[in-house]
């Protein structure tokens, strides 16, 4: 009886160890997504905050469900088709060399459902100065907690 119990425990331990190894070797599905931006199209939060402070002309679009950065136009979650269409309509008549930054920041970039459809829309319109705000963690951590400017809310 004791040998059977030890063998059962050993088999269970091997099973658990093997299942954890196979999980560690799996690549999360979000990392398998193709990113429609290049590394040079990522804009650091400090750079955008500095541009806003200096009053530089830049179009900022919130394509997520988070707070609005100062000067941003809130379009809603780009994971929803109607919001991507809204973005496409808003940018359609702009000069192709207009500086545009899109951001979400609801969650880490590798998991965000909003940034890829929005950036694909920018690419389809052939903008030469299109950027994605590099919020690898989220807006709260990399923008709000650093005291960068948010839109003023009217009460």
PyMOL commands that set and color helices and strands:
alter all, ss='L'
color gray80, all
select helices_A, chain A and resi 2-25+29-32+39-41+45-53+81-91+109-111+115-124+139-142+144-146
alter helices_A, ss='H'
color red, helices_A
select strands_A, chain A and resi 42-43+59-62+72-74+99-103+129-133
alter strands_A, ss='S'
color yellow, strands_A
deselect
rebuild
show_as cartoon
